[in-house]
Amino acid sequence: MKTNVIIGTISVLAAGALTSNRFVNFAGATPAAGDPVIGRANADYSAGEMAGVDTHGALVVESGGAIALGAQVQTDASGRAITLAAGAAAGRALDAATGAGEFIRILR
């Protein structure tokens, strides 16, 4: 079982529904692919709720595809981690993923 090592958490107003262990952008919404992210949602939130967003540490996130150990990651359009292609880096993979829907740790 993978666990978080959280160094920083902030609260943001959820601009839309947020899913636990997926990235959140600076507007408090699910980011578009490659957008800069503030961190990852630490629970499921509905629009209008104050959402806890973990910003730094070893954070468990959901993968959106295969990711190699140590690879830089970015967000896909669903807020899941994918290998950095073009866009803002969201961290480095501390675990490998063989496909979408896996939970890995990233270092931010």
N, C-alpha and C positions, 0 to 999 in steps of 0.2 A: 504494500500500500504506500503510495506516494503522499508525502505531507508537505505543507507550506512552511516556509520560514519567512515570516512577514516582518519587514523592517519599517514599512510605512503604510498607513491607511488614511484615506480622506473620505469625506461625504460629499456627494454631488446629487443634484436634483435630477432624477431619471427623466429624460426627455421622451423616452419610449420604454417599452418592456426590455429589461436586461436579463440575460441568462447567466447563471452561476458559472464561473470558470471560463468565461469568454471576455474578450477585450471590450473596453469602454473608451470612447473618444472624449475629447475635452469638452464637448457639448453635453455629455451625459447620455449619449446614445450609442447604439451599435455602430461601429465605424464602417465606412466604405473600405473596400480592399486597398491596402497600402497606406491608409490614413495614419497619422500620428495617434498614439493611444496614451491615455493617462494611467492605465493599469487594467486590472481585471475585476469583474464583479465578484464579490465574495458570497453572494446568494442570488436568488431570483428576485427581481423587483418589477413592480408595475409602474407605468408612467405616472409621474407626479410624486412618487415616494422619494425620500432621501435614501440614496443607495451608498453602501459601503464599497469603496474601490481600493483594493490593495495596489500600491504604487511601486514598491520596491521589495526585493528579497528573492527567495526561491519560490516561485508561484506556480501552482498547478493550474494548467490551462488545457482546454480541449483542442485536439489537433484537427486540422481540416484536410490533411493529406500526409504523405510520408515526409518525415523530417529526420535528418541525420544528427547524431550526437554532436554537439558543439556548433551546429549551424545557427546562423542568425535567422530570426523569424520576424514575420510581419503578420498583420491581420488579413483575413479574407473578408468577404462581404457579409459573413455571418458572425464575425467576431472571433473566429477560431484561428489558431496559430498555423501558419504555413511557412515554408522556406522562403526567405527573403528573395524577391525577384526584382521588384521595382517599387519603391515606396519607403516609408519610414521603418527602421528597425525597431522592434518591440522587445528585444532581448536575445539571449542565446539559449539553445536547447541543452538542458542538463540530462535529458533522456532522449532516446530515439523513438520515433513513431513509425509504424509500418503502413499506416493509412489514417483515414478520417475517423473521428469518434473516439480516439484514444486520449488518455489523460497523461500528460507529461509535465515535467517541471521546466520552467525557464528561469534564467537569471536575469533580473532587471536592476 
